[in-house]
Amino acid sequence: MNKRRNKKQPKVYPVRSSSTNTKQPPSSDAIKILQNLFEGVPESSRSEANQAIQDLLSILQESASTCTISSAKEKEVTEEILSPVEAVKSKRRNPLEDAENQAKKKCTGLRNESVIFSRNSSMSLQDFTQHISLPRAERMLEDISTLLKLFPQQQPVEGPFNLQFDPHGMCGCDWIGLVAKHFPEVFELSSKYIDQSPYLNSSVVRNLLLNNSSEASNLPFHESLFLRVAKGFINPGPMAKNAIAHIFTTSIIVAATKTPLESISASLKLYVEASFFNSFIARLRSIIESVKVLPSRCRYEKSTSMSPIACFLVGGVRGLFLGPLSSRVCTPSGAAQHIHLIALSRTTSNIEPFWQGSFDYIHSLLQRTLAGEDTKVDEVQVAQVLSRDFLFHWQSTGEPIPWVKPRICKNAPPPAVEINMI
């Protein structure tokens, strides 16, 4: 025998009447409203109408006693129902206000996190990522133009020089030691741009550069970017100093013969380490090329390295010898950030105390390139300005000119070139 299923009856939730609700007679306003409804009723039916009013009032009275919720309870229920809605409304944001708040939060966050950059530093110094976008490239061009106007005018050096070669050549490290004894600045890069910049916490930067602190690994990206490039300027490698010795010896020969390196005689090529001189010429060409490509620079474009131009604008000609020329150390973004700092700080006085004529030559190349002229690097002219700068300073020592002896012929005589008419 099948059990009969009982239909599940829907639950009825009775409305609880408030303890404050008691039977009260309808208000006079309610009676008036009901009476107005029957104004047009004929006299014969007026008694029936009055009876209908009384019946209706009785019904209203009963409804009020069972279904009416007190005003306090009604307010409580209404608030309970509407509170989620109001909460949702309160979470809605005006897009413009939201963007403004996010920007303020970002700026405040960057300033609060800053370790290397001071509190009064420009936000543009912190706005650097791994790539150079078109706006940053445009700003970099503006910074380059600003710096070229700020750089002091260098006095070109002219001969003749009453000098002669030392009868005996020397190895590269001995050449470095002798020159450093008289002119230590040849092998040093100035840190003035760090020490005198109002936008850096100089003591903090110094501490991070000199000590391998764990704090450096916790820096925000824009600060670790700056620190990596700054280390390259403050701590030049020994090979960079060795390169100066070979570049000078080659420059003397190219300048004296007024012949490109490729075309000099075999007897003179004996004294030359071509790779060092060619690398220096390549850096100068890279400077010109980088200025040409900046107007069309976009994020994913592979273009010329920006490190040589940063090395020149931060450290002068010495920067091209000793600065961080590797694109892994001085990335395009890191180069742009350093150039921007120099342009803001205006720490450009006495940027090149030794290679003045060479600085002036490169400065003029950059100016002509920015003006839209077709500029080319002439290696004979480069050799001449480098040689003149060195000879001009060296003649004050009263000593013969040091030169690097060939590796394959250590007893070779000095190069057979006329140096006093360079």
C-alpha positions as a printed NumPy array, in Angstrom:
array([[  0.   ,   0.   ,   0.   ],
       [  1.504,   3.23 ,  -1.192],
       [  2.011,   5.802,   1.432],
       [  0.348,   8.958,   0.57 ],
       [  2.714,  11.863,   0.392],
       [  1.619,  14.974,   2.108],
       [  2.089,  18.07 ,   0.075],
       [  4.587,  20.358,   1.676],
       [  2.762,  23.449,   2.621],
       [  4.589,  26.764,   2.238],
       [  5.575,  28.249,   5.521],
       [  3.665,  31.298,   6.534],
       [  5.622,  33.804,   8.537],
       [  3.201,  35.898,  10.558],
       [  4.075,  39.511,  10.939],
       [  4.684,  40.203,  14.56 ],
       [  2.74 ,  43.084,  15.803],
       [  4.546,  45.609,  17.859],
       [  3.701,  45.703,  21.505],
       [  3.123,  49.4  ,  21.07 ],
       [  0.366,  48.827,  18.492],
       [ -3.041,  48.855,  20.155],
       [ -6.475,  49.237,  18.644],
       [ -7.049,  52.895,  17.98 ],
       [ -9.938,  54.557,  16.238],
       [ -9.259,  55.789,  12.732],
       [ -8.078,  59.33 ,  12.571],
       [-10.427,  62.165,  11.639],
       [ -8.528,  62.602,   8.381],
       [ -9.283,  59.02 ,   7.401],
       [-13.001,  59.501,   8.166],
       [-13.121,  62.683,   6.057],
       [-11.474,  60.903,   3.125],
       [-14.033,  58.103,   3.248],
       [-16.926,  60.526,   3.564],
       [-15.756,  62.451,   0.517],
       [-15.976,  59.258,  -1.512],
       [-19.74 ,  59.185,  -1.001],
       [-20.541,  62.867,  -1.54 ],
       [-22.427,  62.208,  -4.747],
       [-24.655,  59.481,  -3.251],
       [-28.459,  60.298,  -3.381],
       [-30.356,  61.009,  -0.146],
       [-32.287,  57.737,  -0.411],
       [-29.086,  55.701,  -0.342],
       [-27.266,  57.835,   2.248],
       [-28.068,  55.459,   5.152],
       [-26.632,  52.545,   3.189],
       [-23.542,  54.599,   2.405],
       [-23.05 ,  55.447,   6.073],
       [-23.325,  51.799,   6.936],
       [-20.711,  50.967,   4.272],
       [-18.38 ,  53.563,   5.774],
       [-18.762,  52.073,   9.219],
       [-18.08 ,  48.562,   7.885],
       [-14.984,  49.788,   6.03 ],
       [-13.68 ,  51.567,   9.096],
       [-14.098,  48.395,  11.127],
       [-12.064,  46.439,   8.572],
       [ -9.318,  49.061,   8.624],
       [ -9.253,  48.979,  12.387],
       [ -8.759,  45.199,  12.441],
       [ -6.008,  45.408,   9.794],
       [ -4.219,  48.087,  11.754],
       [ -4.25 ,  45.986,  14.892],
       [ -2.724,  42.907,  13.217],
       [ -0.555,  44.121,  10.354],
       [  0.747,  47.503,  11.281],
       [  4.365,  47.687,  12.313],
       [  5.448,  50.44 ,  14.581],
       [  7.242,  53.358,  12.98 ],
       [ 10.421,  52.528,  14.905],
       [ 10.313,  48.921,  13.713],
       [  9.548,  50.039,  10.169],
       [ 12.589,  52.296,  10.201],
       [ 14.732,  49.457,  11.53 ],
       [ 13.549,  47.052,   8.811],
       [ 13.994,  49.668,   6.1  ],
       [ 17.554,  50.345,   7.186],
       [ 18.264,  46.618,   7.289],
       [ 17.002,  46.195,   3.731],
       [ 18.669,  49.275,   2.312],
       [ 22.037,  48.981,   4.045],
       [ 23.511,  46.495,   1.474],
       [ 22.311,  48.74 ,  -1.344],
       [ 23.876,  51.799,   0.229],
       [ 27.069,  49.822,   0.835],
       [ 27.264,  48.936,  -2.86 ],
       [ 26.605,  52.543,  -3.817],
       [ 29.345,  53.733,  -1.497],
       [ 31.819,  51.403,  -3.229],
       [ 31.154,  52.95 ,  -6.625],
       [ 34.022,  55.259,  -7.675],
       [ 34.227,  58.143,  -9.984],
       [ 36.835,  57.09 , -12.63 ],
       [ 38.509,  60.512, -12.609],
       [ 38.692,  60.615,  -8.818],
       [ 39.973,  57.041,  -8.782],
       [ 42.772,  57.836, -11.274],
       [ 43.743,  60.928,  -9.309],
       [ 43.839,  58.995,  -6.042],
       [ 45.941,  56.243,  -7.617],
       [ 48.425,  58.803,  -8.952],
       [ 48.688,  60.456,  -5.532],
       [ 49.147,  57.065,  -3.899],
       [ 51.882,  56.151,  -6.399],
       [ 53.745,  59.427,  -5.877],
       [ 53.498,  59.184,  -2.107],
       [ 54.568,  55.556,  -2.193],
       [ 57.627,  56.292,  -4.315],
       [ 58.71 ,  59.133,  -2.065],
       [ 58.189,  57.085,   1.083],
       [ 60.193,  54.192,  -0.369],
       [ 63.064,  56.392,  -1.579],
       [ 66.477,  55.555,  -0.171],
       [ 68.86 ,  57.031,  -2.747],
       [ 66.739,  59.934,  -3.987],
       [ 65.978,  62.748,  -1.562],
       [ 62.458,  63.85 ,  -0.641],
       [ 62.703,  66.989,  -2.767],
       [ 63.836,  65.07 ,  -5.86 ],
       [ 61.862,  65.38 ,  -9.062],
       [ 59.378,  62.581,  -9.745],
       [ 60.805,  62.406, -13.278],
       [ 63.965,  60.826, -11.804],
       [ 61.883,  57.963, -10.457],
       [ 59.834,  57.415, -13.592],
       [ 62.203,  54.932, -15.24 ],
       [ 61.624,  51.33 , -16.287],
       [ 63.614,  48.803, -18.318],
       [ 62.816,  50.44 , -21.659],
       [ 63.06 ,  53.898, -23.197],
       [ 59.627,  54.886, -24.438],
       [ 59.085,  57.69 , -26.95 ],
       [ 58.258,  60.311, -24.247],
       [ 61.461,  59.434, -22.37 ],
       [ 63.447,  59.585, -25.61 ],
       [ 62.069,  63.069, -26.27 ],
       [ 62.982,  64.132, -22.743],
       [ 66.463,  62.663, -23.216],
       [ 66.958,  64.847, -26.307],
       [ 65.896,  67.896, -24.289],
       [ 68.352,  66.96 , -21.535],
       [ 71.208,  66.57 , -24.046],
       [ 70.439,  69.995, -25.537],
       [ 70.342,  71.517, -22.045],
       [ 73.705,  70.023, -21.09 ],
       [ 75.429,  71.12 , -24.291],
       [ 74.414,  74.696, -23.452],
       [ 75.59 ,  74.35 , -19.848],
       [ 79.025,  72.885, -20.593],
       [ 81.826,  75.454, -20.264],
       [ 83.638,  76.484, -23.424],
       [ 86.986,  74.688, -23.613],
       [ 90.055,  76.388, -25.044],
       [ 91.456,  74.376, -27.976],
       [ 95.104,  73.366, -27.635],
       [ 97.599,  74.13 , -30.402],
       [101.255,  73.17 , -31.036],
       [104.139,  73.276, -31.669],
       [105.525,  71.341, -28.726],
       [109.222,  71.169, -27.931],
       [109.16 ,  67.52 , -26.919],
       [110.724,  64.189, -27.802],
       [110.061,  60.525, -27.076],
       [111.721,  58.758, -24.198],
       [114.5  ,  56.575, -25.682],
       [113.041,  53.52 , -24.001],
       [109.518,  52.252, -24.148],
       [107.647,  50.848, -21.169],
       [104.875,  48.392, -20.484],
       [101.313,  49.619, -20.08 ],
       [101.233,  49.444, -16.264],
       [104.461,  51.481, -15.986],
       [103.061,  54.08 , -18.383],
       [ 99.94 ,  54.355, -16.202],
       [102.04 ,  54.726, -13.045],
       [104.211,  57.488, -14.516],
       [101.315,  59.503, -15.943],
       [ 99.258,  59.076, -12.746],
       [102.156,  60.491, -10.731],
       [101.883,  63.804, -12.597],
       [ 98.213,  63.801, -13.611],
       [ 96.137,  61.478, -11.412],
       [ 92.927,  62.963, -12.802],
       [ 93.556,  61.158, -16.116],
       [ 92.575,  57.884, -14.434],
       [ 89.83 ,  59.189, -12.162],
       [ 86.213,  60.044, -12.766],
       [ 84.66 ,  62.853, -10.772],
       [ 81.907,  61.932,  -8.318],
       [ 80.824,  65.556,  -8.041],
       [ 77.508,  64.797,  -9.716],
       [ 76.685,  62.544,  -6.738],
       [ 78.175,  64.678,  -3.957],
       [ 76.699,  67.996,  -5.108],
       [ 73.291,  66.931,  -6.41 ],
       [ 70.389,  68.224,  -4.289],
       [ 68.296,  65.277,  -5.479],
       [ 70.434,  62.512,  -3.955],
       [ 71.113,  61.334,  -0.426],
       [ 74.852,  61.467,  -1.1  ],
       [ 76.01 ,  59.732,   2.079],
       [ 73.589,  56.851,   1.476],
       [ 74.731,  56.502,  -2.139],
       [ 78.372,  56.5  ,  -1.042],
       [ 77.729,  53.823,   1.554],
       [ 75.897,  51.616,  -0.947],
       [ 78.639,  52.079,  -3.549],
       [ 81.487,  51.236,  -1.184],
       [ 79.816,  48.407,   0.729],
       [ 77.975,  45.421,  -0.663],
       [ 75.045,  46.097,   1.627],
       [ 71.975,  43.859,   1.601],
       [ 69.955,  47.079,   1.483],
       [ 70.94 ,  47.5  ,  -2.173],
       [ 69.024,  44.355,  -3.151],
       [ 65.831,  45.739,  -1.588],
       [ 65.847,  49.042,  -3.465],
       [ 62.96 ,  49.995,  -5.775],
       [ 63.742,  49.429,  -9.459],
       [ 64.477,  53.068, -10.336],
       [ 67.003,  53.304,  -7.479],
       [ 68.736,  49.989,  -8.193],
       [ 68.959,  51.157, -11.825],
       [ 70.731,  54.341, -10.735],
       [ 73.053,  52.52 ,  -8.331],
       [ 74.169,  49.991, -10.952],
       [ 75.19 ,  52.738, -13.402],
       [ 76.807,  54.865, -10.659],
       [ 79.001,  51.92 ,  -9.627],
       [ 80.344,  51.814, -13.172],
       [ 81.402,  55.471, -12.946],
       [ 82.9  ,  55.309,  -9.461],
       [ 84.839,  52.047,  -9.882],
       [ 86.493,  51.926, -13.348],
       [ 88.179,  48.641, -14.19 ],
       [ 91.964,  48.186, -14.646],
       [ 91.579,  47.309, -18.333],
       [ 90.042,  50.733, -18.971],
       [ 93.183,  52.433, -17.632],
       [ 95.386,  50.161, -19.713],
       [ 93.412,  51.141, -22.811],
       [ 94.319,  54.83 , -22.328],
       [ 98.035,  54.017, -22.687],
       [ 97.495,  52.23 , -26.008],
       [ 95.009,  54.788, -27.352],
       [ 97.487,  57.614, -26.701],
       [100.417,  55.81 , -28.377],
       [ 98.281,  55.048, -31.448],
       [ 96.92 ,  58.614, -31.539],
       [100.446,  60.065, -31.624],
       [101.303,  57.95 , -34.683],
       [ 98.029,  58.621, -36.555],
       [ 98.164,  62.364, -35.794],
       [101.828,  62.745, -36.762],
       [101.407,  60.871, -40.067],
       [ 97.97 ,  62.432, -40.746],
       [ 96.966,  58.997, -42.   ],
       [ 94.045,  56.774, -40.925],
       [ 95.097,  53.802, -38.858],
       [ 94.348,  51.348, -41.661],
       [ 96.754,  53.099, -44.014],
       [ 99.835,  53.63 , -41.84 ],
       [103.034,  51.812, -42.758],
       [103.797,  48.304, -41.515],
       [106.814,  49.564, -39.554],
       [104.565,  51.885, -37.531],
       [101.816,  49.297, -37.086],
       [104.329,  47.455, -34.934],
       [103.677,  50.027, -32.162],
       [ 99.908,  49.947, -32.437],
       [ 97.256,  47.977, -30.575],
       [ 94.536,  48.741, -33.104],
       [ 91.6  ,  47.323, -31.132],
       [ 91.828,  49.979, -28.385],
       [ 91.898,  52.929, -30.783],
       [ 89.183,  51.458, -33.014],
       [ 86.949,  50.898, -29.987],
       [ 87.325,  54.534, -28.975],
       [ 86.404,  55.721, -32.483],
       [ 83.39 ,  53.37 , -32.408],
       [ 82.204,  54.998, -29.163],
       [ 82.259,  58.43 , -30.773],
       [ 80.302,  57.152, -33.763],
       [ 77.839,  55.538, -31.37 ],
       [ 77.288,  58.917, -29.672],
       [ 76.348,  60.508, -32.991],
       [ 74.144,  57.571, -33.976],
       [ 72.299,  57.524, -30.647],
       [ 71.311,  61.192, -31.041],
       [ 70.046,  60.473, -34.564],
       [ 67.836,  57.531, -33.52 ],
       [ 66.345,  59.083, -30.368],
       [ 63.507,  60.958, -32.161],
       [ 62.139,  57.642, -33.501],
       [ 62.894,  55.577, -30.418],
       [ 60.14 ,  53.165, -29.364],
       [ 59.956,  50.561, -26.659],
       [ 60.755,  47.46 , -28.669],
       [ 63.234,  48.991, -31.09 ],
       [ 66.747,  47.592, -31.015],
       [ 69.097,  50.482, -31.629],
       [ 72.503,  51.876, -30.844],
       [ 73.827,  51.648, -27.287],
       [ 73.152,  54.738, -25.173],
       [ 76.045,  54.142, -22.761],
       [ 78.738,  56.136, -24.682],
       [ 76.686,  59.339, -24.746],
       [ 75.905,  58.941, -21.031],
       [ 79.597,  58.385, -20.306],
       [ 80.518,  61.568, -22.177],
       [ 77.789,  63.766, -20.66 ],
       [ 78.475,  62.523, -17.121],
       [ 82.281,  62.174, -17.203],
       [ 83.561,  64.028, -20.281],
       [ 86.301,  62.377, -22.367],
       [ 87.484,  60.566, -19.247],
       [ 84.006,  59.048, -19.085],
       [ 84.545,  57.598, -22.574],
       [ 87.791,  56.039, -21.358],
       [ 86.729,  54.89 , -17.894],
       [ 82.926,  54.896, -17.714],
       [ 80.489,  51.943, -17.81 ],
       [ 80.424,  51.33 , -21.559],
       [ 78.728,  47.938, -21.315],
       [ 75.012,  48.047, -22.171],
       [ 74.404,  45.442, -19.485],
       [ 75.643,  47.886, -16.833],
       [ 74.6  ,  51.177, -18.392],
       [ 71.314,  50.206, -20.036],
       [ 69.512,  52.722, -22.279],
       [ 67.111,  53.505, -19.428],
       [ 69.971,  53.837, -16.931],
       [ 71.82 ,  56.142, -19.342],
       [ 68.728,  58.339, -19.723],
       [ 68.257,  58.528, -15.939],
       [ 71.869,  59.607, -15.319],
       [ 71.711,  62.222, -18.083],
       [ 68.433,  63.523, -16.625],
       [ 70.013,  63.856, -13.168],
       [ 72.969,  65.858, -14.552],
       [ 70.581,  68.125, -16.492],
       [ 68.472,  68.772, -13.371],
       [ 71.41 ,  69.174, -10.978],
       [ 73.502,  71.252, -13.421],
       [ 76.74 ,  69.815, -12.014],
       [ 78.683,  70.428, -15.221],
       [ 81.47 ,  72.838, -14.258],
       [ 85.04 ,  71.611, -14.86 ],
       [ 83.732,  68.358, -16.31 ],
       [ 86.955,  67.776, -18.283],
       [ 90.192,  69.057, -16.669],
       [ 92.655,  67.224, -18.937],
       [ 91.299,  66.388, -22.415],
       [ 89.914,  69.874, -23.097],
       [ 90.443,  70.018, -26.858],
       [ 89.047,  66.513, -27.301],
       [ 85.992,  67.473, -25.258],
       [ 85.453,  70.536, -27.439],
       [ 85.668,  68.411, -30.611],
       [ 83.038,  65.897, -29.408],
       [ 80.865,  68.733, -28.086],
       [ 80.84 ,  70.349, -31.545],
       [ 79.965,  67.002, -33.18 ],
       [ 76.926,  66.683, -30.924],
       [ 75.792,  70.251, -31.524],
       [ 75.967,  69.839, -35.287],
       [ 74.097,  66.534, -35.106],
       [ 71.284,  68.066, -33.038],
       [ 71.108,  70.893, -35.573],
       [ 70.404,  68.307, -38.279],
       [ 73.802,  68.434, -39.981],
       [ 75.362,  65.315, -41.47 ],
       [ 78.274,  64.744, -39.083],
       [ 81.009,  62.143, -39.34 ],
       [ 83.808,  61.2  , -36.974],
       [ 87.238,  61.783, -38.542],
       [ 89.739,  59.487, -36.823],
       [ 92.734,  61.647, -37.844],
       [ 91.132,  64.675, -36.189],
       [ 90.329,  62.598, -33.101],
       [ 93.977,  61.467, -32.918],
       [ 95.15 ,  65.062, -33.275],
       [ 93.006,  66.504, -30.467],
       [ 93.903,  63.642, -28.101],
       [ 97.622,  64.011, -28.845],
       [ 97.593,  67.793, -28.457],
       [ 95.822,  67.581, -25.107],
       [ 98.325,  65.094, -23.726],
       [101.409,  66.895, -25.085],
       [100.156,  70.275, -23.849],
       [ 99.953,  69.011, -20.256],
       [103.032,  66.785, -20.446],
       [105.373,  69.566, -21.488],
       [104.916,  71.089, -18.015],
       [106.705,  68.047, -16.502],
       [109.946,  68.65 , -18.425],
       [110.236,  64.906, -19.081],
       [110.396,  63.035, -22.416],
       [107.157,  61.541, -23.726],
       [106.439,  58.035, -22.403],
       [105.276,  55.447, -24.926],
       [104.198,  51.811, -24.745],
       [106.726,  49.414, -26.242],
       [105.515,  46.723, -28.687],
       [104.857,  43.307, -27.214],
       [106.557,  41.484, -30.089],
       [109.665,  43.708, -30.133],
       [110.467,  44.911, -26.64 ],
       [113.772,  46.53 , -27.637],
       [112.24 ,  48.624, -30.43 ],
       [113.327,  52.291, -30.724],
       [110.762,  55.112, -30.38 ],
       [108.293,  55.494, -33.31 ],
       [109.87 ,  57.379, -36.226],
       [107.356,  60.245, -36.39 ],
       [107.57 ,  64.032, -35.975],
       [105.526,  64.893, -32.901],
       [106.163,  68.619, -32.462],
       [104.036,  69.658, -35.471],
       [100.915,  67.682, -34.551]])
